[in-house]
């Protein structure tokens, strides 16, 4: 058999032959050095066995075990991953040469130039040629692919060693022989990648044997690198064999580079899982916050809808104070929670879109729309509750006033009726003289006049009682009982009066003498007395006013009453003059006159005492009206003070709302500049809060003064509160939109110029500056950006597809955030399910499944347990024990199937 490899001429050095020429032009005579040959035999044998054991075999003698070519071909198949031609199984020399030639042919097919190495020399067991061949194989399959910064294989491996050991003291790698004698370089490589395996600070440079043995033992036990050299051989050789050291070091390179790939794959999976876990935490936080807020709304609305009336103003004012407490203390934190909930929801949806995850759908009844609906019900109940409270306070004020008025009039009437029944039932006329009868008759006529005058008061008492019943006065039963008693008594008085008149009229003809002056006195004194009683009643009457105009009207009426006093005084003097004239005539004619006027019980003393009482009540009434006037002037000052502040704050809030709308549309500069500008703008709004607090304090003073209207302003405190809450929510939402745009830009790699271009295009077609595009505006915007969505069948189909992406709910509008999300997906790329599957495949060693042990080995504990809990069992035919399906798990992460 001709060994054609041996007959080939030596190749010329070419562009790829530098390292080969360097390594092939080795001094074979050096192999005659027993120390070097021993090192190469041990190293090459260990290197070959590290690969052959994968095929379930090994070699003992490197000269003998490759002679038949079988294990040589097997070695090449293992290290290359390719199939060689079928070997010949014969025992003859020709069969062995053919097998070795097949191996050498395969080596040559990989671009390796074999010089002076022939199949016959290998078959003959030539140690020199066999070691040279193995070195060539090591160069090609273990070292050639090592490249650092476009260096050759040897230089690349040396540069890698220098970089990895640079931080370590007493280590200076300059070559692959004496730089490794003290063993520190081997230990430094291991410590750099696996610091937990080596206590480097305890190693001593003057103890090379211990250092080398430590590195070799650790590498064999923990890194699966077989021991290829003896420490004594290296230490006892002046210049260790370079090829043996390079072979050994290349094993370290491949061991650590494989770990780096696994680490990269694990990092990718950890990144994806961390995003997924963070999103799950955000979803759980949203669910809890939404649930708490809805529960609070559910608890609060029944309280606001409770319309149970109270009996007294004090109890209703306590309810009003509780309501103010709710407004000041309990509601503001919930307003902030609602705003934060919307911001968290928008941020979560943005993160899900950026990581290619499905949109988050909260639990039934916990959508943002559900919370807004509940909040609207709360606001409606709150508004109705406040109106009810104020109306109830007015009602109770009116009731108290009416009840006091009823009691006052009833007391006056009861005092007047006291003894009247006995008087009417008295039969004094039976033994009276004619003059007495006439006097009794006239007295009765005066009483009838007085009775008629009191009819109006009785009707007023009944009307007040009826109004108290209609207003649901809590003590209506006692009022009704007292009113009924008065009415019944009034009927009895009427009946008795009629009966007495009939009795007197029977004897009237017998009684002719009558004192006209007394009668005239009685007739004029009774109305005047009634007028004085009415005047006293009016002067002591309670009054309730709410405006300066009302109190001024009362003052004017009082002044009008005072203007009548001189005439009343003249009437009083005239009445008293009648009495004096009657006495003068009786004295003149020696007529015996009884001490009291027989026609009336209203004596001059009564008239004078009541007149003095009227004179005393007038200044008291003046003082009460002036106090009330001062109070109403103070209330008017409070109205004007509140109106002055409200007329500033209200337009300020409206202006800020309009400015925010313009800022969100006309944003200039970078997104960070916009965000800083918005945050500064938000701070300026927050700094305005003391003005709102001042307004709240003024509003509280107004409510405490029971002021219910204000003609000086159209703004109520409720308008200001709603406007302020909307302003805070709007600026927070605008800031959140810019933050989401930054998040989108950074995650998708969108440049500032692209973002500005997107904003300019969107604003150009947003004709009404509403922050959203209609379908036709959006189509025009797409056409301007180069999308083929013209009005034909294909263009309409493409436009409908895009609309389903940017407007999944079919609202008919496209927001700027949805527009940015669409453009970012069109221009950038993100992690995909296929990339995650590829990463899992690396961790699984190219298997279609992965085990729990592999996950725990390659991933951090938290991410490993997360995967194990969610991966389904692998059902493929190649499944091993504990096999888990990482493919379905990866697709589920991106919403492509159910986890």
Long-range contacts (C-beta under 8 A, 24 or more apart in sequence): 1-93, 1-94, 1-97, 1-98, 1-101, 1-119, 1-120, 3-97, 3-101, 3-118, 3-119, 3-120, 3-121, 4-101, 5-101, 5-104, 5-108, 5-114, 5-117, 5-118, 5-119, 6-116, 6-117, 6-118, 6-119, 6-120, 6-121, 7-118, 8-114, 8-115, 10-113, 10-115, 10-116, 11-113, 11-115, 16-111, 17-113, 18-152, 19-139, 19-144, 19-152, 19-153, 19-154, 20-112, 20-113, 20-139, 22-152, 22-154, 23-135, 23-136, 23-139, 23-154, 24-113, 24-115, 24-136, 26-132, 26-135, 26-243, 28-128, 28-132, 31-127, 31-128, 31-131, 35-233, 35-236, 35-237, 35-241, 36-237, 36-241, 36-244, 37-127, 37-131, 38-233, 39-229, 39-233, 39-234, 39-237, 39-240, 39-241, 39-244, 40-131, 40-135, 40-241, 40-243, 40-244, 41-127, 41-131, 42-228, 42-229, 42-230, 42-233, 42-244, 43-228, 43-229, 43-241, 43-243, 43-244, 43-247, 43-248, 44-131, 44-134, 44-135, 44-138, 44-244, 44-247, 46-226, 46-227, 46-228, 47-134, 47-138, 47-142, 47-226, 47-228, 47-247, 47-251, 48-75, 48-134, 49-226, 50-225, 50-226, 50-251, 51-75, 51-78, 51-79, 52-78, 54-78, 62-127, 62-130, 62-131, 62-134, 63-125, 63-126, 63-127, 63-130, 64-125, 66-100, 66-122, 66-130, 67-96, 67-122, 67-123, 67-124, 67-125, 68-95, 68-96, 68-99, 68-123, 69-96, 69-97, 69-98, 69-99, 69-100, 69-101, 69-102, 69-103, 69-119, 69-122, 69-123, 70-99, 72-99, 72-100, 72-103, 72-122, 73-99, 73-102, 73-103, 73-106, 75-137, 76-103, 76-106, 76-107, 76-137, 79-137, 79-141, 79-142, 80-106, 80-110, 80-141, 82-106, 93-123, 96-123, 97-123, 104-133, 107-133, 107-136, 107-137, 107-140, 110-140, 111-140, 112-136, 112-139, 112-140, 135-243, 135-247, 138-243, 138-246, 138-247, 138-250, 142-247, 142-250, 142-251, 142-254, 143-246, 143-250, 146-250, 146-253, 154-246, 157-246, 157-249, 157-250, 157-253, 160-253, 161-185, 161-189, 161-249, 164-188, 164-189, 164-192, 164-193, 165-189, 165-192, 167-192, 168-192, 168-200, 170-205, 175-242, 176-242, 176-245, 176-246, 176-249, 177-239, 177-240, 177-241, 177-242, 177-245, 178-239, 178-240, 180-234, 180-240, 180-245, 180-249, 181-208, 181-234, 181-235, 181-240, 182-208, 182-211, 183-208, 183-209, 183-210, 183-211, 183-212, 183-213, 183-214, 183-215, 183-231, 183-234, 184-211, 186-211, 186-212, 186-215, 186-216, 186-219, 186-252, 187-211, 187-214, 187-215, 189-215, 189-249, 189-252, 189-256, 190-215, 190-218, 190-219, 190-223, 190-252, 193-256, 193-259, 194-222, 194-223, 197-222, 208-234, 208-235, 209-235, 219-251, 219-252, 219-255, 223-252, 223-255, 224-255, 225-251, 225-252, 225-255, 226-251, 261-842, 262-842, 262-843, 262-858, 264-842, 265-839, 265-840, 265-842, 265-843, 265-858, 266-839, 266-843, 266-858, 266-859, 268-831, 268-835, 268-836, 268-839, 269-836, 269-839, 269-840, 269-843, 269-859, 269-863, 269-867, 270-859, 270-860, 270-863, 271-831, 272-831, 272-836, 272-893, 273-859, 273-863, 273-866, 273-867, 274-863, 275-351, 275-355, 275-357, 276-357, 276-866, 276-893, 277-862, 277-863, 277-866, 278-351, 279-348, 279-351, 279-352, 279-355, 279-357, 279-360, 282-344, 282-347, 282-348, 282-351, 283-348, 283-360, 283-362, 285-344, 286-341, 286-344, 286-345, 286-348, 286-360, 286-362, 286-366, 287-362, 287-363, 287-366, 289-337, 289-340, 289-341, 289-344, 290-341, 290-362, 290-366, 290-371, 291-366, 292-337, 293-334, 293-337, 293-338, 293-341, 293-371, 294-365, 294-366, 294-370, 294-371, 294-374, 296-334, 297-371, 297-374, 297-375, 297-377, 297-378, 298-374, 300-326, 300-330, 300-378, 300-381, 301-377, 301-378, 301-381, 304-378, 304-381, 304-382, 304-384, 304-385, 305-381, 305-384, 305-385, 307-388, 309-392, 309-472, 310-392, 310-396, 311-474, 312-396, 313-393, 313-396, 313-397, 313-400, 316-389, 316-392, 316-393, 316-396, 317-393, 319-389, 320-389, 320-390, 320-393, 320-703, 323-385, 323-386, 323-389, 324-700, 324-703, 327-721, 328-696, 335-725, 335-728, 338-371, 338-375, 339-728, 339-729, 339-732, 339-733, 341-368, 341-371, 342-368, 342-729, 342-733, 343-732, 343-733, 343-736, 346-733, 346-736, 346-737, 346-740, 347-736, 347-739, 347-740, 347-743, 350-740, 350-743, 350-744, 350-817, 350-821, 351-743, 353-821, 354-743, 354-744, 354-747, 354-748, 354-830, 355-747, 355-830, 355-831, 356-830, 356-831, 356-832, 356-894, 356-895, 357-893, 357-894, 357-895, 358-895, 359-808, 383-718, 386-718, 390-708, 393-706, 394-708, 395-471, 397-544, 397-706, 398-471, 398-544, 399-468, 399-471, 399-473, 401-542, 401-544, 402-464, 402-467, 402-468, 402-471, 402-473, 403-468, 403-473, 403-475, 403-479, 404-542, 405-464, 405-541, 405-542, 406-461, 406-464, 406-465, 406-468, 406-479, 406-483, 408-537, 408-540, 408-541, 409-457, 409-460, 409-461, 409-464, 409-537, 410-461, 410-482, 410-483, 410-486, 412-457, 412-533, 412-537, 413-454, 413-457, 413-458, 413-461, 413-486, 414-486, 416-454, 417-486, 417-489, 417-490, 417-493, 420-493, 421-489, 421-492, 421-493, 421-496, 423-447, 424-493, 424-496, 424-497, 424-499, 424-500, 425-496, 427-503, 429-503, 429-504, 429-507, 433-511, 434-510, 434-511, 434-512, 434-513, 435-511, 435-513, 435-514, 435-515, 436-511, 436-598, 437-504, 437-507, 437-508, 437-510, 437-511, 438-508, 438-511, 438-512, 438-513, 438-514, 439-514, 439-515, 439-518, 439-598, 439-599, 440-504, 440-598, 441-504, 441-505, 441-508, 441-511, 441-514, 442-514, 442-518, 442-519, 442-522, 442-598, 442-599, 443-522, 443-598, 443-599, 443-600, 444-497, 444-500, 444-501, 444-504, 445-599, 446-522, 446-523, 446-526, 446-599, 446-600, 447-497, 448-497, 448-501, 449-523, 449-526, 449-527, 450-526, 450-530, 451-493, 451-494, 451-497, 453-526, 453-527, 453-530, 454-530, 458-486, 458-487, 458-490, 461-486, 462-487, 515-582, 515-593, 515-598, 515-599, 517-578, 517-579, 517-581, 517-582, 517-585, 518-582, 518-597, 518-598, 518-599, 518-600, 519-599, 520-578, 521-575, 521-578, 521-579, 521-582, 521-597, 521-599, 521-600, 522-597, 522-599, 522-600, 522-602, 524-571, 524-574, 524-575, 524-578, 525-575, 525-597, 525-600, 525-602, 525-607, 526-600, 526-602, 528-568, 528-571, 528-572, 528-575, 528-607, 529-602, 529-606, 529-607, 529-610, 531-568, 532-607, 532-610, 532-611, 532-613, 532-614, 533-610, 535-561, 535-614, 535-617, 536-610, 536-613, 536-614, 536-617, 539-614, 539-617, 539-618, 539-620, 539-621, 540-617, 543-628, 545-628, 545-632, 546-706, 546-707, 546-708, 546-709, 547-632, 547-636, 548-629, 548-632, 548-633, 548-635, 548-636, 550-632, 551-625, 551-628, 551-629, 551-632, 552-629, 554-625, 554-628, 555-625, 555-629, 558-621, 558-622, 558-625, 562-618, 565-614, 565-618, 569-611, 572-607, 572-608, 572-611, 575-604, 575-607, 576-604, 576-607, 576-608, 579-604, 634-705, 635-702, 635-705, 635-707, 638-698, 638-701, 638-702, 638-705, 638-707, 639-702, 639-707, 639-710, 639-711, 639-712, 640-712, 641-698, 642-695, 642-698, 642-699, 642-702, 642-710, 642-713, 643-710, 643-712, 643-713, 643-715, 644-712, 645-691, 645-694, 645-695, 645-698, 646-695, 646-713, 646-715, 646-717, 646-720, 647-713, 647-715, 648-691, 649-691, 649-692, 649-695, 649-715, 649-720, 650-713, 650-714, 650-715, 650-719, 650-720, 650-723, 652-688, 652-691, 653-720, 653-723, 653-724, 653-727, 654-723, 656-685, 656-727, 657-723, 657-726, 657-727, 657-730, 660-727, 660-730, 660-731, 660-734, 661-769, 661-771, 662-769, 663-734, 664-734, 664-737, 664-771, 665-763, 665-766, 665-769, 665-771, 666-763, 667-738, 667-759, 670-752, 671-738, 671-741, 671-742, 671-745, 671-752, 671-755, 672-742, 674-738, 675-735, 675-738, 675-739, 675-742, 678-731, 678-734, 678-735, 678-738, 679-735, 681-731, 682-731, 682-732, 682-735, 685-727, 685-728, 685-731, 692-720, 692-724, 695-720, 737-816, 737-817, 740-817, 741-817, 741-820, 744-817, 744-820, 744-821, 744-824, 745-824, 747-824, 747-830, 748-824, 748-825, 748-827, 748-828, 748-830, 749-828, 750-820, 750-823, 750-824, 750-827, 750-828, 754-823, 754-827, 755-820, 758-819, 758-820, 758-823, 759-816, 761-785, 762-816, 762-819, 771-815, 771-816, 772-813, 772-814, 772-815, 772-816, 773-813, 773-814, 773-819, 774-812, 774-813, 774-814, 775-803, 775-812, 778-803, 778-806, 778-814, 778-819, 781-819, 832-894, 833-890, 833-891, 833-893, 833-894, 833-896, 836-890, 836-893, 837-886, 837-887, 837-890, 837-891, 840-886, 840-887, 840-889, 840-890, 841-886, 844-886, 847-878, 847-880, 848-874, 848-876, 848-878, 848-887, 849-874, 849-876, 849-878, 849-879, 849-880, 849-883, 849-884, 849-885, 849-886, 850-883, 850-884, 850-886, 851-880, 851-881, 851-882, 851-883, 851-884, 852-882, 852-884, 853-882, 855-884, 870-899
